[in-house]
Amino acid sequence: MTSALAQRWRAAGAASPAIARCADGSPPPLSYAQERMWFLEQYAPGTATYHMWLPLRIAGPLDEDALEAALAALVARHESLRMRFPATVDGKPTVEVATPGPVPLTRLDSPTRWPGRWPSRSTWPPGRSSGRRWSRSGRTTGCCA
């Protein structure tokens, strides 16, 4: 069943045209979902209420350089991961795409040393395309991006 599904997916992907960029280089209009994200940020700045995060427990060693390179490649490939929605002079949101660059990872102490709970979902992670990782005794035990 998996191979049949993969074949259907490949066939559909080959027939689907690529999404064209705006010909004149102007920013595209925001989607309804992007407008909602922009509105939430205006309504409650800095709360990250629209972020979805999932802590992962990773058993065994993790090649942190490979993880950082993979995240940077992912962000470089997908413009949507580099988008910001600043307001124009008239107060309406527009799309701004940052240039690709490194995705810095910051090391934190083990979550078992925190005061009994994970960070608040309303304040963490602090931003898109920044990952966090935990290490205990030099071994990575979790990652959240």
C-alpha positions as CSV (number, residue, x, y, z in Angstrom):
1,M,0.0,0.0,0.0
2,T,2.8,2.4,0.8
3,S,4.4,1.9,-2.6
4,A,1.1,2.4,-4.4
5,L,0.6,5.7,-2.4
6,A,4.2,6.8,-3.3
7,Q,3.5,6.1,-7.0
8,R,0.3,8.1,-6.9
9,W,2.2,10.9,-5.2
10,R,5.0,10.9,-7.7
11,A,2.6,10.9,-10.6
12,A,0.6,13.8,-9.2
13,G,3.7,15.8,-8.4
14,A,5.1,15.4,-11.9
15,A,1.8,16.7,-13.4
16,S,1.6,19.7,-11.0
17,P,3.1,22.9,-12.3
18,A,5.4,24.9,-10.1
19,I,4.0,28.0,-8.4
20,A,5.3,31.0,-10.4
21,R,6.9,34.0,-8.8
22,C,5.5,37.4,-9.2
23,A,6.7,38.6,-12.6
24,D,7.4,42.2,-11.5
25,G,9.3,41.2,-8.3
26,S,6.6,42.8,-6.1
27,P,5.7,41.0,-2.9
28,P,2.8,38.6,-3.3
29,P,-0.4,39.3,-1.4
30,L,-0.7,37.6,2.0
31,S,-2.8,34.4,2.3
32,Y,-5.7,34.4,4.7
33,A,-3.5,32.3,7.1
34,Q,-0.6,34.7,6.9
35,E,-3.0,37.6,7.6
36,R,-4.3,35.7,10.7
37,M,-0.7,35.3,11.9
38,W,0.1,39.0,11.3
39,F,-3.1,40.0,13.2
40,L,-2.3,37.7,16.2
41,E,1.2,39.3,16.4
42,Q,-0.4,42.8,16.3
43,Y,-3.0,41.9,18.9
44,A,-0.5,40.3,21.3
45,P,3.1,41.1,20.3
46,G,5.8,38.7,21.2
47,T,3.6,36.0,22.7
48,A,4.2,33.5,19.9
49,T,0.6,32.2,20.3
50,Y,0.7,30.9,16.7
51,H,3.9,28.8,17.2
52,M,3.5,25.0,17.1
53,W,6.4,23.2,18.8
54,L,7.1,19.7,19.8
55,P,9.9,18.6,22.1
56,L,11.6,15.4,20.9
57,R,13.5,12.9,23.0
58,I,16.5,11.5,21.0
59,A,18.2,8.4,22.3
60,G,21.9,8.1,21.5
61,P,24.4,10.5,19.9
62,L,23.3,13.3,17.6
63,D,25.5,14.9,15.0
64,E,24.8,18.5,15.9
65,D,26.7,19.9,12.9
66,A,24.6,17.7,10.5
67,L,21.4,18.9,12.2
68,E,22.4,22.5,11.9
69,A,23.3,22.0,8.2
70,A,20.0,20.2,7.5
71,L,18.0,22.9,9.1
72,A,19.9,25.6,7.2
73,A,19.3,23.7,3.9
74,L,15.6,23.4,4.7
75,V,15.3,27.1,5.5
76,A,17.3,28.0,2.4
77,R,15.0,25.8,0.2
78,H,11.7,27.1,1.5
79,E,11.1,30.8,1.4
80,S,8.0,30.5,3.6
81,L,10.4,29.6,6.5
82,R,12.2,33.0,6.0
83,M,9.1,35.2,5.7
84,R,8.2,38.2,7.8
85,F,5.1,40.3,7.6
86,P,6.1,43.9,8.3
87,A,3.5,46.7,8.0
88,T,3.8,49.1,5.1
89,V,3.4,52.9,5.5
90,D,-0.4,52.6,5.3
91,G,-0.4,49.9,8.1
92,K,-1.2,47.0,5.9
93,P,1.0,43.8,6.1
94,T,3.4,42.9,3.3
95,V,5.7,39.9,2.7
96,E,9.4,40.2,3.2
97,V,11.7,37.2,2.6
98,A,15.0,37.1,4.3
99,T,18.1,35.8,2.5
100,P,19.2,32.3,3.4
101,G,21.7,32.0,6.2
102,P,22.8,29.8,9.1
103,V,20.2,28.5,11.5
104,P,21.9,29.0,14.9
105,L,21.2,26.4,17.6
106,T,21.6,27.3,21.3
107,R,22.5,24.8,23.9
108,L,20.4,24.7,27.1
109,D,20.8,22.6,30.2
110,S,18.9,19.4,30.6
111,P,15.1,19.9,31.0
112,T,15.3,17.7,34.1
113,R,17.1,20.6,35.9
114,W,14.3,23.0,35.1
115,P,11.8,23.8,37.9
116,G,9.4,20.9,37.2
117,R,8.0,21.9,33.8
118,W,8.7,22.6,30.2
119,P,8.8,26.3,29.1
120,S,5.4,27.9,28.6
121,R,3.9,27.3,25.2
122,S,3.0,31.0,25.0
123,T,6.6,32.2,25.2
124,W,8.7,29.4,23.8
125,P,10.3,28.8,21.3
126,P,11.2,32.4,20.8
127,G,11.1,32.5,17.0
128,R,10.8,30.8,13.7
129,S,13.9,29.1,12.4
130,S,15.7,29.0,15.7
131,G,16.1,25.7,17.3
132,R,16.9,24.7,20.9
133,R,18.6,21.6,22.1
134,W,19.3,20.1,25.5
135,S,22.3,18.1,26.6
136,R,23.1,16.2,29.8
137,S,26.6,14.9,30.3
138,G,27.5,15.8,26.7
139,R,24.8,13.7,25.2
140,T,21.9,15.3,23.3
141,T,18.6,14.1,24.7
142,G,16.1,16.4,23.1
143,C,15.6,18.9,20.3
144,C,13.0,21.4,19.5
145,A,13.0,23.4,16.3
